[in-house]
């Protein structure tokens, strides 16, 4: 009887599949950025790419060696980067247009790109943006999917492609649509999760989904990443970071169990920077017990000539 109790206690503490830390580990992977954004994990390279919008740089973290390399762009603010595939060739595209706010790949045939209104200081013209669907044939005249929007940000799909989750940041909501994968159409928009109703500070920014179907959302001006049940719309977890302006999230690592988080220091005063010396860093959250899904790559036969 006593030995049985010990075995049960051990299973409760360490778990059947191994020990999972009660408190995930948050590591600073790289600091010194201005406005880090757009993390993108490439499984074939076992590497993370992300951009510094204001600093006009693209960074690459090699997960095997831990080395970080940087490419200076120098043509203006860098918006997003994704990998485009033609056969076995991978081409990285840097969108430098100031008012492109979102760039998510749905599958090998299409991607979603979103625009925002003109930004002056910390103010953005509301209801001036559009969510588009783009493929290799309509990239000069992409298809409008949703308008008006203010700042298109996070997008994620369920693994069965029946639902699409979407963030228009100023609304402070995470919305869900019924999604038709064959036609690429969205309908029946409704609010899944409200920052206001759930007393979550900041605004929703970048977002990703895990293999269990839960959403992980960056809270800009909220200093944390939250985990949301995408079926019930309930807040499950909150992970506080030492930086208030959390911009985006992306699963990566060998088994996609590391959550990479980008942050910004744009607009912080000298006093605020003194309290947040790690603002403008790339962080990695390990030990959440969750894993991501392999991100799709967009096939673009004419990418080299675009």
C-alpha positions as CSV (number, residue, x, y, z in Angstrom):
1,X,0.0,0.0,0.0
2,X,2.8,2.4,1.0
3,X,4.7,1.6,-2.2
4,X,1.6,2.2,-4.3
5,X,1.1,5.6,-2.8
6,X,4.8,6.5,-3.6
7,X,4.3,5.4,-7.2
8,X,1.1,7.5,-7.6
9,X,2.8,10.5,-6.0
10,X,5.8,10.1,-8.4
11,X,3.5,10.0,-11.4
12,X,1.7,13.1,-10.2
13,X,4.9,15.0,-9.7
14,X,6.9,13.9,-12.7
15,X,4.2,12.8,-15.1
16,X,4.0,9.6,-17.1
17,X,5.9,11.0,-20.0
18,X,8.6,12.7,-18.1
19,X,9.1,15.8,-15.9
20,X,7.5,19.0,-17.0
21,X,8.5,22.2,-15.1
22,X,5.6,23.7,-13.1
23,X,6.9,27.1,-14.2
24,X,8.1,27.4,-17.8
25,X,11.6,28.8,-18.3
26,X,11.9,32.2,-20.1
27,X,15.2,32.9,-21.7
28,X,16.5,36.0,-23.4
29,X,18.0,34.8,-26.7
30,X,19.0,38.2,-28.2
31,X,18.8,41.8,-27.0
32,X,19.4,45.2,-28.4
33,X,16.7,45.5,-30.9
34,X,14.3,48.4,-31.5
35,X,11.1,46.8,-32.8
36,X,11.4,43.0,-33.2
37,X,8.5,41.4,-35.1
38,X,7.6,38.6,-37.6
39,X,9.2,35.5,-36.2
40,X,9.3,32.7,-38.7
41,X,10.5,29.1,-38.0
42,X,11.9,27.1,-40.9
43,X,12.0,23.4,-40.1
44,X,14.3,22.5,-43.0
45,X,17.0,24.8,-41.6
46,X,16.2,24.4,-37.9
47,X,16.4,28.1,-37.7
48,X,14.3,31.1,-36.7
49,X,14.1,34.3,-38.7
50,X,12.7,37.6,-37.4
51,X,12.9,41.3,-38.3
52,X,13.7,44.6,-36.6
53,X,11.2,46.8,-38.4
54,X,12.7,50.1,-37.3
55,X,16.3,48.9,-37.3
56,X,15.9,47.6,-40.9
57,X,17.5,44.3,-40.1
58,X,16.7,40.6,-40.6
59,X,18.1,38.2,-37.9
60,X,18.6,34.4,-38.1
61,X,19.0,32.1,-35.1
62,X,20.6,28.8,-35.9
63,X,19.1,26.4,-33.3
64,X,22.0,23.9,-33.6
65,X,24.9,26.2,-32.9
66,X,23.0,29.1,-31.2
67,X,24.7,31.5,-33.6
68,X,22.8,34.6,-34.6
69,X,23.5,36.3,-37.9
70,X,22.1,39.7,-39.1
71,X,21.5,41.1,-42.5
72,X,21.2,44.9,-42.9
73,X,18.4,45.9,-45.3
74,X,18.7,49.7,-45.4
75,X,15.8,50.4,-47.8
76,X,13.4,51.5,-45.2
77,X,11.3,49.8,-42.5
78,X,11.3,46.0,-42.8
79,X,7.8,44.6,-42.4
80,X,7.7,40.8,-42.7
81,X,9.6,37.9,-44.0
82,X,8.5,34.4,-45.1
83,X,9.9,31.6,-47.1
84,X,8.7,31.0,-50.6
85,X,9.5,27.6,-52.2
86,X,10.1,26.6,-55.8
87,X,10.9,22.9,-55.9
88,X,13.8,22.8,-53.3
89,X,14.7,26.4,-53.5
90,X,13.8,28.7,-50.6
91,X,13.7,32.4,-51.2
92,X,13.2,34.9,-48.3
93,X,11.1,37.9,-49.2
94,X,11.3,41.1,-47.2
95,X,8.2,43.3,-47.4
96,X,9.4,46.9,-46.9
97,X,6.1,48.7,-47.6
98,X,5.3,50.6,-44.4
99,X,1.6,49.8,-44.2
100,X,1.7,46.0,-44.6
101,X,0.9,44.7,-41.1
102,X,0.4,41.0,-41.6
103,X,1.7,38.1,-43.8
104,X,0.5,34.6,-43.0
105,X,0.7,31.4,-45.1
106,X,-2.5,29.2,-45.2
107,X,-1.2,26.5,-47.5
108,X,1.2,26.0,-50.4
109,X,-1.2,27.7,-52.8
110,X,-2.3,30.9,-50.9
111,X,-1.3,33.3,-48.2
112,X,-3.1,36.1,-46.3
113,X,-1.7,39.6,-46.2
114,X,-3.2,42.5,-44.4
115,X,-2.8,46.3,-44.5
116,X,-3.3,49.0,-42.0
117,X,-4.0,52.8,-42.0
118,X,-1.3,55.5,-42.0
119,X,0.7,55.6,-38.8
120,X,1.9,58.8,-37.3
121,X,3.7,58.4,-33.9
122,X,1.5,56.0,-32.0
123,X,-1.7,56.8,-33.8
124,X,-3.0,54.8,-36.7
125,X,-5.9,55.9,-39.0
126,X,-8.7,53.4,-38.2
127,X,-10.7,51.4,-40.7
128,X,-8.3,52.0,-43.6
129,X,-6.9,48.5,-44.0
130,X,-7.9,45.4,-45.9
131,X,-7.2,41.6,-45.5
132,X,-6.2,40.0,-48.8
133,X,-5.7,36.5,-50.1
134,X,-2.7,36.2,-52.5
135,X,-1.5,33.4,-54.7
136,X,1.1,33.1,-57.4
137,X,-1.3,34.1,-60.0
138,X,-3.1,37.2,-58.5
139,X,-0.2,38.8,-56.6
140,X,-0.6,42.0,-58.7
141,X,-4.3,42.2,-57.9
142,X,-4.9,40.2,-54.7
143,X,-8.4,39.2,-53.6
144,X,-10.1,41.2,-50.9
145,X,-11.3,39.1,-48.0
146,X,-12.2,41.5,-45.3
147,X,-12.6,45.3,-45.0
148,X,-12.5,47.7,-43.4
149,X,-9.9,46.7,-40.8
150,X,-7.5,48.9,-38.8
151,X,-4.4,46.8,-38.0
152,X,-4.5,43.2,-39.3
153,X,-2.3,41.1,-37.0
154,X,-2.4,37.5,-35.9
155,X,-4.0,34.8,-38.0
156,X,-4.2,31.1,-37.2
157,X,-6.2,28.1,-38.6
158,X,-7.4,24.9,-36.8
159,X,-5.6,21.7,-38.0
160,X,-8.8,20.6,-39.8
161,X,-8.9,24.0,-41.6
162,X,-12.6,24.5,-40.5
163,X,-12.0,27.7,-38.6
164,X,-9.8,30.8,-39.0
165,X,-8.8,33.0,-36.0
166,X,-8.1,36.7,-36.7
167,X,-6.9,39.8,-34.8
168,X,-7.6,43.4,-35.7
169,X,-5.6,44.9,-32.9
170,X,-7.6,48.1,-32.0
171,X,-10.7,46.0,-31.4
172,X,-8.9,44.2,-28.6
173,X,-10.7,41.1,-29.7
174,X,-9.8,37.7,-31.2
175,X,-12.4,36.8,-33.7
176,X,-13.2,33.5,-35.4
177,X,-14.6,32.7,-38.9
178,X,-16.0,29.6,-40.5
179,X,-13.4,28.8,-43.1
180,X,-13.8,27.0,-46.5
181,X,-10.3,25.7,-47.4
182,X,-11.2,24.8,-51.0
183,X,-12.6,28.2,-51.8
184,X,-10.5,30.2,-49.3
185,X,-13.7,32.0,-48.1
186,X,-14.5,33.2,-44.6
187,X,-17.9,33.8,-43.1
188,X,-19.9,34.1,-39.8
189,X,-17.5,36.3,-37.9
190,X,-17.9,36.3,-34.2
191,X,-15.8,37.2,-31.1
192,X,-14.0,34.3,-29.5
193,X,-12.2,36.3,-26.8
194,X,-12.4,39.9,-25.6
195,X,-9.4,41.5,-23.8
196,X,-11.8,44.0,-22.2
197,X,-14.3,41.4,-20.9
198,X,-11.4,39.2,-19.5
199,X,-9.5,42.1,-18.0
200,X,-6.4,41.5,-20.1
201,X,-4.2,44.5,-20.4
202,X,-2.8,45.8,-23.7
203,X,-4.0,44.8,-27.2
204,X,-3.7,41.5,-29.1
205,X,-0.8,41.4,-31.6
206,X,0.8,38.4,-33.1
207,X,-0.7,34.9,-32.6
208,X,0.0,31.2,-33.2
209,X,-1.8,27.9,-32.5
210,X,-0.5,24.8,-30.8
211,X,-1.1,21.1,-31.6
212,X,-3.9,21.0,-29.1
213,X,-5.8,23.8,-30.9
214,X,-5.0,26.4,-28.2
215,X,-4.1,30.0,-29.2
216,X,-1.0,31.8,-28.0
217,X,-1.3,35.6,-28.2
218,X,1.2,38.4,-27.8
219,X,-0.1,41.2,-25.6
220,X,1.3,44.5,-26.9
221,X,1.5,47.0,-24.0
222,X,0.5,44.1,-21.8
223,X,3.9,42.5,-21.1
224,X,2.8,38.9,-21.5
225,X,1.8,36.0,-23.7
226,X,-1.6,34.4,-23.0
227,X,-2.9,31.0,-23.9
228,X,-6.6,30.7,-24.9
229,X,-8.8,27.7,-25.4
230,X,-10.0,28.2,-29.0
231,X,-13.1,26.1,-28.5
232,X,-14.5,27.7,-25.3
233,X,-12.8,31.1,-25.6
234,X,-11.4,30.8,-22.1
235,X,-8.1,32.1,-20.7
236,X,-5.9,29.2,-19.7
237,X,-2.4,30.6,-19.0
238,X,-0.5,33.9,-18.8
239,X,3.3,34.2,-19.1
240,X,4.8,37.5,-18.0
241,X,7.9,38.8,-19.8
242,X,10.3,41.6,-18.7
243,X,9.1,43.8,-21.6
244,X,5.8,45.5,-21.9
245,X,5.6,45.7,-25.7
246,X,5.2,42.0,-26.7
247,X,4.8,41.9,-30.5
248,X,4.6,38.3,-31.8
249,X,5.0,34.6,-31.1
250,X,6.1,31.5,-33.1
251,X,6.7,27.8,-32.2
252,X,10.1,26.4,-33.1
253,X,12.9,24.1,-32.0
254,X,13.6,20.5,-32.9
255,X,10.2,19.3,-31.7
256,X,8.4,22.7,-32.0
257,X,8.1,22.9,-28.2
258,X,9.9,26.3,-27.8
259,X,7.7,29.4,-28.1
260,X,9.8,32.3,-29.5
261,X,8.6,35.8,-28.5
262,X,9.5,39.1,-30.0
263,X,9.3,42.5,-28.2
264,X,9.8,46.2,-28.9
265,X,11.2,49.2,-27.1
266,X,9.7,51.8,-29.5
267,X,8.2,54.7,-27.7
268,X,9.5,53.9,-24.3
269,X,10.9,56.8,-22.3
270,X,14.3,56.8,-20.6
271,X,12.6,56.0,-17.3
272,X,10.6,53.2,-18.8
273,X,13.7,51.7,-20.5
274,X,15.4,51.8,-17.1
275,X,12.6,49.6,-15.8
276,X,12.6,47.4,-18.9
277,X,16.2,47.0,-20.0
278,X,15.3,43.8,-21.9
279,X,12.7,45.5,-24.1
280,X,13.5,44.9,-27.7
281,X,14.7,41.4,-27.1
282,X,13.9,37.9,-28.6
283,X,12.8,35.5,-25.8
284,X,12.2,31.8,-25.8
285,X,9.7,30.2,-23.5
286,X,10.4,26.5,-22.8
287,X,8.6,23.9,-20.7
288,X,5.0,25.0,-21.4
289,X,4.0,21.4,-22.1
290,X,2.7,22.5,-25.5
291,X,4.0,22.1,-29.1
292,X,3.3,23.9,-32.3
293,X,2.4,22.8,-35.8
294,X,4.7,22.8,-38.8
295,X,4.2,26.1,-40.6
296,X,3.2,25.9,-44.3
297,X,5.4,27.1,-47.1
298,X,4.0,29.1,-50.0
299,X,4.8,27.7,-53.5
300,X,5.5,30.7,-55.8
301,X,6.9,29.5,-59.2
302,X,7.8,33.0,-60.3
303,X,9.3,34.2,-57.0
304,X,12.8,34.8,-58.4
305,X,11.4,37.3,-60.9
306,X,8.9,39.0,-58.6
